[in-house]
Every structure is written in structure tokens, then in C-alpha cells.
Amino acid sequence: MPVADPMLIPRAEGLYCPAGDFFIDPVRPVAKALITHGHADHARAGHGAVLATRQTLDIMALRYGAEFAQTQQAAEGAVRIGDVTVSFHPAGHVLGSAQICVAAQGGRVVVTGDYTRTPNAACAPWEPVPCDILVTEATFALPVFCHPDPMGEIAKLLESVAKFPERAHLVGAYALGKAQRVIMLLRAAGYDAPIYLHGALQKLCDYHIAQGVALGDLRPATVARGRKGDFAGAIILAPPSAFAATWAQRFPDPVICFASGWMMVRARARQRGVELPLVISDHVDWPQLTQTIAELDPAETWITHGREEALMRWCALEGRAARPLRLVGYEDEPE
């Protein structure tokens, strides 16, 4: 397929497919939307019709209410829309996340959404999808971002828990994906004690359990008056926004932790008042990103929501055609 064929066109609403008359992850309400995953910067309410994986539809209903779109369709196998065929393939990012393949006249464009190749027990693993055009995120598209083994980061957390048994460890983790992944990593490391949750995480953790993700013993992080000591030595997960509220003051001399790929940047950790940064990311880092492009070997790579310039330069040095999309409305790590 010639790369100039307009199978997808960047527009203010998002990536638009003229032959199918739909948008992928639109940032404002549209008549027809295909959604890669349930994070709020990709999955918005108010569309006329939404096509997504069953789990993403469920997650959107949990977050926005059952009537988040006029019509909802679960993607099961290839779906014909207008003059194109679309299919959904695991992205490894969060539960229900998918890459969307748009095929027509022998050509294929794959929109990755957000993805990672690092194994994640809380969702289906990333799947390589051959394509002529690869639309890739570039959240961590700088050579400095080479994320460590997440089990090593969990070992740091458990070492701190053992070193400071009188202190609670508050771990900032986004409600969808990161919280469940941290829990699964703790279980894989042999931590079978109760893990306590801020109320904002409960609903999505319950959904993961209903989908067969074994999270173990989870309990509400509720502090009775005058009973701060009950959480000494405990691991408590909460959305990062909770740390700016009085909620965090309920716990005994807490160790503030934050699980994010951005914790490689010391200035970000300091800005958030993080004592124990945990470099755990649900996005491809630089080695994974360049490996993916090299292995899939698309005729052209389109780069979106992230550090476009460095990846454009790498593609040029490798003799690969690439272009920046400069789409707006997508955050580095949402929620």
C-alpha cells in the first residue's frame, strides 16, 4: 500500500478513517468511535457509537455509567465498517487494551494506542501485528528511558517495608492498570499479606477479580479514630491525587511511593514529594519502541503523543520513513 493513501487522517477530533467514517480514540464526541483502551484520555463519553473490546466497554460503563454512548459493540474478530475491515489485538497496556488494525485493498495500518512489551499479569500480552503503517505512541521515546525489571522495583518496596516496620507505605498507582499490576507484582514476589486500597481503586480492582485476575486479599484503607498504628508495616495503594489531601495524614509516618515510568526523572519524584520512587511503566521504553519498529518493519511509522523528535531522528538514521502526527489531548500517564 503506498504510504500516501489516506486510510487514516489526523483531525482535531483524532485519527479519522474516511473509508469507514469513524475516529480512533477521538478527544471529543463523534458519531462513530473505535477505542483502544479505557484510560480517560483515550476513552471519553458522549460518542454516538463505540466499538471496543468487551473489557474496555465494561470499564467505560464503570467510569461513565451504562449509557456512555448511544450504541456499544464489542469487537469480536474482524469487523467490516464501510470499505475497511478492523480488528483488535492485545496491547499489553491495561485490561482490555488493544491495538486497532485497519485493513483495505491489501494495506494495513495498526494504531497501537498505548502499549508495552513487558509482561503484565493483569492483562493480555502485547501481540505483534504486521502492517504497512505503524501508528505508535512515543511517551518514553528518549534513549534515556530504559525501564528496569519491575520485579526489582517491587523488591525495593518490600525491602523498605522490612526496614521500616513501624511505617505505612503509601503507593501512588493509577486506578486502571497500574494499581492491579503493582498488586500482581507483589503477589508474584511472594507478598501474601493484605493489601489496603483507597476507595477510588476498589471498583476497578473488583472488576479485575471478576475477570479472573487473582489479586489476593484486598481490604479498604479505613482508619478508625485514634488507630493510626493499625497500618504500621502495611502497603496501601491510592491514586496519586490522594496524597495531596488530608487522607494521607491518617497513616503512621507514611513512606510516600509512586509507581510510574516517570520516576526515572528525579525532578518529578521530588516535585511529588516521593520518598521511594518505583520505576514501573505500562508503556514501551526506548529499547522496546525501536525494537518494535525494527521487527515490524513498516513502510512508514507515524508518531504520536510523546517525544516525537528523538524517534523521528532515529528513524531517519535508520533510513525509515516517519512522520509526527502531533495529536493533542493525550496525557503521558492518565487518571
Number of C-alpha atoms within 10 A of each C-alpha: 15 10 15 8 9 12 21 21 14 14 14 13 17 23 22 22 20 15 15 18 14 23 25 23 24 25 22 16 16 17 14 21 28 24 26 29 28 27 25 18 17 22 27 22 20 16 20 15 18 29 22 27 26 15 19 24 25 18 24 23 16 14 18 16 12 14 12 20 22 13 12 19 13 14 20 12 10 13 14 13 13 12 13 20 17 20 19 27 23 23 27 27 31 28 28 25 30 30 27 24 22 25 20 14 9 7 16 22 26 26 25 24 22 26 26 22 20 19 14 23 19 27 21 18 22 21 15 15 18 15 22 20 27 25 24 26 24 25 25 26 25 19 13 12 17 17 22 15 12 20 15 15 19 21 15 15 21 17 11 16 19 12 11 15 13 17 21 23 27 27 27 25 25 24 22 22 23 22 23 28 25 26 24 20 21 21 17 13 14 9 14 12 13 14 20 21 22 18 14 14 20 18 14 18 22 13 16 21 14 10 13 9 17 16 21 15 12 16 14 15 20 17 14 9 7 8 12 16 16 15 22 18 19 23 24 25 29 25 22 20 11 15 19 11 9 8 14 15 12 18 23 19 15 23 19 20 25 26 24 21 24 22 21 18 13 11 11 13 19 12 8 15 15 20 13 20 27 27 21 25 23 21 26 28 26 21 16 18 22 16 14 18 16 13 10 15 16 23 15 21 25 22 24 20 21 22 17 23 15 15 24 20 13 16 19 12 9 10 9 17 15 22 16 19 18 14 17 14 14 19 14 16 17 12 14
